[in-house]
Amino acid sequence: MGREELFADAREQLASGGSVLVHGPAGIGKSTFLRALAEEYGATAHTVLRCSATESESHLPFLALADLLGLVLDEIAPHLPSAQLTALESALTGRGESSLQRDGLALRLAVLSALRALAARGPVLLVADDLQWLDPASAELLGFAARRLGGTPVQLLCAVRTEGPESQEYDRHLRACPPDTAAVRLGPLNRTQVARLLDHRGHGALPRSTVREIHRTSGGNPLFALELSRALADSPTPPRPGEPLPVPTSLRALVLSRLDMLSVEARRTLLVASAGARPTPALLHAAGRENAEAECAQAAELGLLATEPEAPAVRFAHPLISAALYAEAPAPERRAAHAALSTAASDPIERARHLALATTGTDPEVAAKLAGAATLARDRGAPSVAAQLGLLAARRTPADGVPGAEERRLTAAEDAITAGEVDLARDIAREVLSRTAVAAERVRAWIVVIDTAGHTMAEVDAVFPQALADAGQDPRLLALVNYQLAWRALIVQGDFTEARTAAAHAAALAEHGGDRRTELMALAFQAQTETLMGHPEAPRTIKRALREPQDASVACHHNGAGSARFRWLVMGDRLDEARGTVTALLGEVRRRGSVESEVHFLRGLAETELHAGHCGRALELAREALRLARDSGIGETASAMLTSMAEASGGDVGRALSLAHEAVEHAEQDGDQMYLSRALAALGYAQLVAGDAAGTVRALRRVRRLEQDLGITDPARGRWQGDLAEALVRIGEPAEAQDLIDTSREHAERLGRASVLAVLDRAEALVRAARGDQEGAQARLTSAQDRLTGLGYGLEAARAAFALAQLRARSPEGARRRGTVYDEATRLFRRCRALPWLGQVDEARSAPEPAPPVPVPDAPETLDALAGLAAMERQVAALVMEGATNREIAARLFVSVKTVEATLTRVYRKLGIRSRVDIVRLAAGRRAK
């Protein structure tokens, strides 16, 4: 898990006849990696020899050699000279006290001869784990043989423990392996991979904030991560946010084995360092550790601290050492360390945190300092830190404190949402609901529960009646609930009209109650809904949402007025303004540390670059958004959908299809009608690029029905209409394509969507070409390309150039210029870095030269046979009758080979036949009559 590329490289190395040496630190997964390789590749070997050394047995001479050759000694004995056999038997059985000093050459040659004898019967795979514990005698003998096995089918698959990433300890072992050995270093897993591992091992219910802390503490080491998660599962009281993870005894023994060698004072200095966020010698001095440099040097010599002469920070060799050291210390010593740091730290946030951890019980002064530090962290763009400090403030707040403990908990929950820690936020809200009867606190907690549901709002349907009951007649509280009801109408019911009405009602209630923030959020939501609906009030609502006074947190919120204006600019073809707007919004939310907004605006910027034809840049941004979405658990469906579009345009089409199917599946599971239509649109586009026109039609017909039911009339919302029309032409349904084009053009003209109109013209050109109007089709494509270029839609313009080239290639003149007719499309796709589309151009360029168009036979007998077929099916069947191959048919009809194959399958089914030969026989039989 998380080693797919390394595993593929190692597999390729073994398949080519080479050997592999896996190395990395303890617990990194070397043995698992080795076992998987041995299991897969061992099946191809005639003989597999194995040994696995341990530290406790490393002093026993020839033990590894006995593991490897003991079971095959009888098999190889007849092939060894007597002197070599005697020496080898003595070494393996322990009789005769064989030694390398006395029988050195005979033993060395015996091992070499034994391996050659085994290889004479078939390939040999030697698997050795934990080479660092191999007894020296066995190691020397294997090294001697390995260096002399050239040309013999003997391969080594070994693993050895090394420490740091710069360690060269494996060099000694590599020199003892065959010359064609590849070294594979296993490094730490990233956070997403650790989360997958924990989920696979039954720890998938852990909050994301806890998974993040496990990843940090384990340093990405899979063994350490699993042990930490097991310790959490066994702990009766899980740690609160901000508290260290429990470190199991097994790991403490592993990482702190050298701690007893420290002096008492040096150990106290390291405890202070482990309690600090960014410990330096200066900080340790300020905390009362007078001999900090000497004590840190002692710890570095023992491998507990990393030695970085040029760096001022005191850094532990592994995060787990710090965690285990802190967990090992008695509670009074921990509090003493925090008390020293509460005055020594220069940062006010750090001072407040240490003050809280140095005290017990409630204390209004400490609570106030912590709340102030939380505000400061929030302003610095560190909402996760603000949430932790807010919870500490709540725990230190007395029962009669003002603000109260529950209010501080709710602020911490809202900070957690901003940081993307939705599990923590939900837990806090549930705790508040169990404690308070205050209506304002309860409604606020219900809103947190709803917010943490994201696009799975159907799961919290029961919350809304309770929230409304708690809100009573208070317009401020009712505004909060109605704003969430607007989202529910959109996501769960898929009703844009109801969503717009609820948002407008929420805005009016908030204005009446003097809640400007909620009023602005509701107006922004109303504007976004109207924009997507193509409602004439959208521009006016956006202006209302942008009026002063503004709220800074709303201005850059992903559901705020800035976001609504960005969407309006994108749909109105003002790409440069849209790019500037979303770039500014992205910078601001990154400064504030708002993860959900960052994911949203990364997608927005990627979408803008995709429209502009900057496919490489769009793909980078989309992948970044998807990584962040999966790390935080926020916006995964939308991010998968957009990344699918980017992959299909500038990356890998197979990956695009996989992501699109994932987005569709998640949207259907969540009951999210809004994103289901967008995910299906992404799927349809990926299928079109992959050459599956029939699949495109199936997906995009669903989108058409969904958007009709949702009340979406603006074709710039999803921009799928041109793709569906093109796919319909490819499968022989030009009439349906023209109907779609006419309907979409009416809405696009009403709303002034210039780029949509140009794409519809491109699609209509294909309809005209299918009906035989080549001249009219080429004129329309030329016009569409020019307009799309002027509007800045680089990829769409390139697609128009490609369609134009394909039409021209079908003419006699185009056939003569076949080498250059695709040059313009190639140049434009290359400028866009649209790799999948470049592949389509290459395929079209290398297709067989099209023959003159063959009309569908009009003999009554043939027409009778083909009467039940669609237009495209009749054309394909007619060309089969003429003896054309699938590639020739694809070139003549301006479709892909896959479309021809799919069409033939339908023809066979409708005619009750099994092959193209039957089509020819059917036609011949009809003519004979």
BAROBA-870894 format. One line per 8 residues: number of its first residue (from 1); their letters; for each residue x, y, z of C-alpha. Coordinates in steps of 0.5 Angstrom, whole numbers, plus 500, padded with zeros to 3 digits. Layout:
<nodes>
NUM> A> X Y Z  ...;
</nodes>
This chain:
<nodes>
1> MGREELFA> 500 500 500  503 507 498  509 503 494  506 501 488  511 505 483  517 502 487  514 495 487  513 496 479;
9> DAREQLAS> 520 498 479  522 492 483  518 487 479  521 489 473  528 489 475  527 481 477  523 480 471  529 482 467;
17> GGSVLVHG> 534 477 471  537 482 476  537 482 483  534 487 488  536 490 495  530 493 499  533 498 505  530 503 510;
25> PAGIGKST> 529 504 517  525 499 522  518 499 521  518 502 514  515 495 511  521 492 508  519 485 510  512 486 507;
33> FLRALAEE> 515 489 501  520 483 501  514 478 502  510 480 496  515 480 491  518 473 493  510 471 493  509 474 486;
41> YGATAHTV> 516 472 483  518 466 487  512 462 482  517 463 476  523 460 480  525 453 480  528 453 487  527 459 492;
49> LRCSATES> 532 459 498  530 463 504  533 466 511  531 471 516  536 473 521  535 476 528  539 480 532  539 475 538;
57> ESHLPFLA> 542 469 533  547 473 529  553 471 533  551 464 531  556 462 525  553 459 519  546 460 521  543 463 515;
65> LADLLGLV> 547 459 511  544 453 514  537 456 513  539 457 506  542 450 504  540 445 509  534 443 506  537 442 499;
73> LDEIAPHL> 544 439 501  542 432 499  540 435 492  547 438 491  551 433 494  553 429 488  555 435 484  560 438 489;
81> PSAQLTAL> 568 436 490  569 432 496  573 437 499  568 442 498  562 437 501  566 436 507  567 443 509  560 445 507;
89> ESALTGRG> 557 439 511  561 441 517  559 448 517  552 446 516  551 441 521  556 444 526  560 438 526  568 438 525;
97> ESSLQRDG> 568 445 528  569 448 521  571 455 520  573 460 515  580 461 517  581 453 516  576 452 511  576 458 508;
105> LALRLAVL> 577 457 500  573 450 500  567 453 504  567 459 499  567 455 493  562 450 496  557 455 496  558 458 489;
113> SALRALAA> 558 450 487  552 449 490  548 455 487  551 453 480  548 446 481  541 448 483  541 453 477  543 448 472;
121> RGPVLLVA> 536 445 474  532 452 473  532 459 476  534 460 483  531 466 488  535 467 494  530 471 499  534 474 505;
129> DDLQWLDP> 531 479 510  534 483 515  541 482 512  544 487 518  543 481 523  546 476 518  552 472 522  558 475 519;
137> ASAELLGF> 561 468 516  554 467 512  554 474 510  562 473 507  560 467 504  554 469 500  558 475 498  563 471 495;
145> AARRLGGT> 558 467 491  554 473 489  560 477 486  562 471 482  555 468 479  555 472 473  551 469 467  548 464 472;
153> PVQLLCAV> 540 464 473  541 466 481  537 472 483  538 475 490  532 479 493  534 482 500  532 487 505  537 491 510;
161> RTEGPESQ> 535 496 515  538 503 514  537 509 519  536 516 515  535 518 508  542 520 507  544 513 510  549 509 506;
169> EYDRHLRA> 549 503 510  546 499 505  553 500 501  556 495 504  551 490 503  550 492 496  557 491 494  556 483 497;
177> CPPDTAAV> 550 483 492  551 481 484  553 487 480  546 488 477  543 489 484  538 495 484  537 498 491  530 500 493;
185> RLGPLNRT> 529 505 499  522 505 502  521 512 505  515 514 509  508 514 507  504 521 506  498 522 510  493 520 505;
193> QVARLLDH> 497 513 505  497 513 512  489 514 513  488 508 507  493 504 512  489 505 518  482 504 514  485 497 512;
201> RGHGALPR> 487 495 518  480 497 522  482 504 524  478 508 519  473 511 524  479 515 527  477 523 526  482 526 521;
209> STVREIHR> 485 531 526  487 524 530  490 521 523  494 527 522  497 527 529  498 519 528  502 521 521  506 527 524;
217> TSGGNPLF> 508 523 530  509 516 526  513 520 521  510 516 516  512 510 519  507 504 517  509 500 523  509 506 528;
225> ALELSRAL> 502 509 525  499 502 527  502 501 534  499 508 535  492 507 533  492 500 537  494 504 543  489 509 542;
233> ADSPTPPR> 483 504 541  486 500 547  486 507 551  479 508 555  480 516 555  482 518 548  487 524 548  483 531 548;
241> PGEPLPVP> 485 536 542  492 538 543  494 533 548  499 528 545  498 521 543  499 515 548  505 511 546  505 504 547;
249> TSLRALVL> 510 500 551  513 497 545  514 503 541  517 506 547  522 501 548  524 501 541  525 508 541  528 510 548;
257> SRLDMLSV> 532 504 549  538 509 549  535 514 554  537 510 560  544 512 558  543 520 559  544 524 565  538 526 569;
265> EARRTLLV> 539 533 567  540 531 560  533 527 560  530 534 563  532 538 558  530 533 553  523 533 556  523 541 556;
273> ASAGARPT> 525 540 548  519 535 547  514 540 550  516 546 546  513 547 539  520 549 536  525 548 541  532 552 540;
281> PALLHAAG> 538 552 545  536 559 546  529 557 549  532 552 553  536 557 556  531 561 558  527 555 560  532 554 566;
289> RENAEAEC> 536 549 562  543 552 563  547 546 560  543 545 554  548 545 549  552 540 552  546 536 554  543 536 547;
297> AQAAELGL> 550 534 544  550 528 549  543 526 546  545 527 539  551 522 540  546 517 542  542 518 536  536 521 540;
305> LATEPEAP> 537 528 537  539 530 529  545 533 528  545 539 524  550 544 526  548 550 521  541 549 524  539 553 531;
313> AVRFAHPL> 533 548 532  533 542 537  530 537 532  529 530 535  532 524 530  524 522 529  518 525 532  516 518 536;
321> ISAALYAE> 522 519 540  519 526 542  512 523 543  515 517 547  519 521 552  513 526 553  509 520 555  514 517 559;
329> APAPERRA> 515 523 564  510 523 570  505 529 570  508 533 575  515 533 571  510 535 564  507 541 568  514 543 570;
337> AHAALSTA> 516 543 563  510 547 561  511 552 566  518 554 565  516 555 557  510 559 559  515 565 561  521 563 556;
345> ASDPIERA> 517 562 550  517 569 545  510 567 542  504 569 545  500 563 543  505 559 545  506 562 552  498 561 553;
353> RHLALATT> 498 554 551  504 552 556  500 556 561  494 552 560  498 545 560  502 548 566  495 549 570  489 544 573;
361> GTDPEVAA> 482 546 574  478 553 572  482 559 572  478 565 569  485 569 567  488 563 564  481 562 560  482 569 558;
369> KLAGAATL> 489 569 555  487 562 552  481 565 548  486 571 546  491 567 543  486 563 539  483 570 536  491 571 535;
377> ARDRGAPS> 492 564 531  485 565 527  488 572 525  494 569 523  491 564 519  492 558 523  484 555 525  487 549 527;
385> VAAQLGLL> 491 552 533  485 556 534  480 550 535  485 547 540  486 553 544  479 555 544  478 548 547  483 549 552;
393> AARRTPAD> 480 556 554  473 552 555  476 547 560  479 553 564  473 557 564  469 557 570  461 556 570  459 563 571;
401> GVPGAEER> 465 565 566  463 570 561  463 568 555  461 562 557  465 555 556  459 553 551  460 559 547  468 558 547;
409> RLTAAEDA> 467 551 545  462 553 539  467 558 537  472 552 537  468 548 533  467 553 528  475 554 527  475 546 526;
417> ITAGEVDL> 470 547 520  475 552 517  481 548 518  477 542 515  477 538 521  470 536 521  470 530 525  472 534 531;
425> ARDIAREV> 467 540 530  461 535 530  464 532 536  464 539 540  457 541 537  454 534 540  458 535 547  455 542 547;
433> LSRTAVAA> 448 540 545  448 535 551  450 540 556  446 547 554  439 549 554  440 556 551  437 557 545  442 561 541;
441> ERVRAWIV> 447 556 543  443 550 541  442 553 534  449 555 533  451 547 535  445 545 530  448 549 525  455 546 526;
449> VIDTAGHT> 452 539 525  449 541 519  455 544 516  460 538 518  455 534 513  457 537 507  454 535 501  451 529 505;
457> MAEVDAVF> 445 533 508  440 528 507  444 524 513  442 530 518  435 531 515  432 530 523  436 536 525  432 541 521;
465> PQALADAG> 426 541 525  430 541 532  433 547 530  427 550 528  424 549 534  430 551 538  430 558 534  423 560 536;
473> QDPRLLAL> 421 566 533  428 569 534  429 572 527  437 572 527  436 564 529  431 563 524  435 566 519  441 561 520;
481> VNYQLAWR> 436 555 520  433 558 513  440 559 510  441 552 511  434 550 509  436 553 502  442 549 501  438 543 503;
489> ALIVQGDF> 433 544 498  439 545 493  443 539 495  437 534 497  431 536 493  435 538 487  430 544 487  433 551 485;
497> TEARTAAA> 427 555 485  425 553 493  433 554 494  432 561 491  426 562 495  429 560 502  435 564 501  431 570 500;
505> HAAALAEH> 427 569 506  434 568 510  437 574 508  430 578 510  430 575 516  437 576 518  436 584 515  431 584 520;
513> GGDRRTEL> 435 581 526  441 585 524  445 579 523  449 582 517  454 576 516  448 571 515  445 576 510  451 577 506;
521> MALAFQAQ> 451 569 506  444 568 504  444 574 498  451 570 496  447 564 495  441 567 492  446 570 487  449 563 485;
529> TETLMGHP> 443 560 485  440 565 480  446 565 476  446 557 475  438 558 473  439 563 468  435 568 472  435 575 470;
537> EAPRTIKR> 435 577 477  442 575 478  446 581 477  442 585 481  443 580 487  450 580 486  450 587 487  446 587 493;
545> ALREPQDA> 451 582 496  457 586 494  454 593 498  457 595 504  458 594 509  462 588 508  464 582 513  471 580 511;
553> SVACHHNG> 470 573 513  464 573 508  468 576 502  473 571 501  468 565 503  467 560 498  460 561 499  460 568 499;
561> AGSARFRW> 459 574 494  466 574 491  465 567 489  458 568 486  461 574 482  467 569 480  462 564 478  458 570 474;
569> LVMGDRLD> 464 572 470  466 565 468  459 563 465  459 570 462  466 569 458  470 574 462  476 569 463  481 574 465;
577> EARGTVTA> 477 577 470  475 571 473  482 568 474  484 575 477  478 574 482  479 567 484  487 568 485  485 574 490;
585> LLGEVRRR> 480 569 493  485 563 494  491 568 496  486 570 502  483 564 504  490 561 504  492 566 509  486 565 513;
593> GSVESEVH> 488 557 513  481 556 511  481 549 508  474 548 505  475 555 501  482 553 499  479 547 496  474 550 492;
601> FLRGLAET> 478 556 490  483 551 487  478 548 483  475 555 481  482 557 478  483 550 475  476 551 471  478 557 469;
609> ELHAGHCG> 485 555 466  481 549 463  477 554 459  483 558 457  486 552 454  492 551 459  491 544 460  497 543 464;
617> RALELARE> 496 548 469  489 546 470  491 539 471  496 541 476  491 545 480  486 540 480  490 535 482  492 539 488;
625> ALRLARDS> 485 540 490  484 533 490  490 531 494  487 537 499  480 535 499  482 527 500  486 529 506  481 534 509;
633> GIGETASA> 475 530 507  472 536 504  469 537 497  472 530 495  466 529 489  467 536 486  474 535 486  474 528 483;
641> MLTSMAEA> 469 531 478  474 537 476  480 533 476  477 528 471  475 534 466  483 536 467  485 529 466  481 528 460;
649> SGGDVGRA> 484 534 457  491 534 459  493 528 462  491 520 462  484 518 460  484 512 464  485 516 470  479 521 468;
657> LSLAHEAV> 474 515 467  476 512 474  475 519 477  469 521 474  466 514 476  468 515 483  465 522 483  458 519 480;
665> EHAEQDGD> 458 514 485  459 519 491  454 523 488  449 518 488  450 515 495  450 522 498  443 524 494  447 530 491;
673> QMYLSRAL> 443 532 485  447 538 484  453 535 483  451 528 480  449 532 474  456 535 474  459 528 475  455 525 469;
681> AALGYAQL> 458 531 465  465 529 467  464 522 465  461 524 458  466 528 457  472 523 459  468 518 455  468 522 449;
689> VAGDAAGT> 475 523 449  476 516 450  472 514 443  466 511 447  461 516 443  455 511 446  457 512 453  457 519 452;
697> VRALRRVR> 450 519 450  448 515 456  451 519 461  449 526 458  442 524 456  442 523 464  445 530 465  440 533 460;
705> RLEQDLGI> 434 530 464  437 532 471  438 539 469  431 540 466  428 537 473  433 542 477  430 548 473  437 549 470;
713> TDPARGRW> 437 553 464  443 556 463  448 552 458  454 555 461  453 552 467  456 545 465  457 546 458  456 539 456;
721> QGDLAEAL> 451 540 450  456 541 445  459 534 447  452 531 447  451 533 440  457 531 437  457 524 440  449 524 438;
729> VRIGEPAE> 452 525 431  457 520 432  452 514 433  448 516 427  443 521 431  443 527 428  436 529 428  436 529 436;
737> AQDLIDTS> 443 533 436  440 538 432  434 538 437  439 539 443  443 545 439  436 549 437  434 548 445  440 550 448;
745> REHAERLG> 442 556 443  435 559 445  437 559 452  444 561 450  442 567 446  437 570 451  443 570 456  448 572 452;
753> RASVLAVL> 453 566 452  458 567 446  462 561 448  457 556 448  454 559 442  460 558 438  461 551 441  454 549 439;
761> DRAEALVR> 456 552 432  461 547 432  457 541 434  452 543 428  457 543 423  458 536 425  450 535 424  451 538 417;
769> AARGDQEG> 457 534 415  453 528 417  447 530 412  452 531 406  453 539 407  461 539 407  461 546 405  456 549 410;
777> AQARLTSA> 460 545 415  467 547 414  464 555 414  461 554 420  467 550 423  472 556 421  467 561 424  466 557 431;
785> QDRLTGLG> 474 557 431  475 564 430  470 566 435  473 561 440  480 564 439  477 571 440  474 569 447  480 566 450;
793> YGLEAARA> 477 558 449  484 555 447  482 548 447  475 549 444  478 553 439  483 547 438  477 542 437  474 546 432;
801> AFALAQLR> 480 546 428  481 538 429  474 537 426  475 542 421  481 538 419  477 531 419  472 534 414  478 537 409;
809> ARSPEGAR> 481 530 410  475 527 407  476 531 401  480 529 395  484 535 396  485 534 403  487 526 401  493 529 397;
817> RRGTVYDE> 495 534 403  494 529 408  501 530 411  499 537 413  492 538 413  492 536 421  498 541 422  494 547 425;
825> ATRLFRRC> 490 542 430  496 539 432  499 546 433  493 548 437  493 542 442  500 542 443  500 549 445  494 547 450;
833> RALPWLGQ> 498 541 452  492 537 451  495 530 450  489 526 450  487 530 444  494 530 441  493 522 441  487 523 437;
841> VDEARSAP> 490 527 432  495 522 431  490 517 430  487 520 425  493 522 421  495 515 421  488 512 419  487 509 412;
849> EPAPPVPV> 486 514 406  478 515 406  475 512 399  470 516 396  463 516 400  459 510 399  452 511 399  447 507 402;
857> PDAPETLD> 445 502 397  438 504 395  436 497 392  429 495 395  431 488 397  437 491 401  433 497 404  428 491 407;
865> ALAGLAAM> 434 488 410  436 494 413  429 498 415  430 497 422  436 500 423  438 507 425  442 512 420  449 510 423;
873> ERQVAALV> 447 503 423  445 503 416  451 506 414  456 502 417  452 496 415  452 498 408  460 499 408  461 492 411;
881> MEGATNRE> 457 490 405  462 493 400  468 490 404  471 496 408  475 494 415  473 497 421  478 502 421  476 504 414;
889> IAARLFVS> 469 505 416  471 510 422  475 514 417  469 515 412  464 516 417  468 521 421  468 516 428  472 512 432;
897> VKTVEATL> 474 505 431  470 503 438  464 507 435  464 502 429  465 496 433  459 498 438  455 500 432  456 493 429;
905> TRVYRKLG> 454 489 435  447 493 435  447 491 428  448 484 429  443 484 435  437 487 431  438 483 425  439 476 429;
913> IRSRVDIV> 446 475 426  453 474 429  458 477 424  460 481 419  460 475 414  453 474 415  451 481 413  454 480 407;
921> RLAAGRRA> 451 474 406  444 477 408  445 482 402  447 477 397  441 473 399  437 479 398  440 481 391  439 473 389;
929> K> 432 474 390;
</nodes>
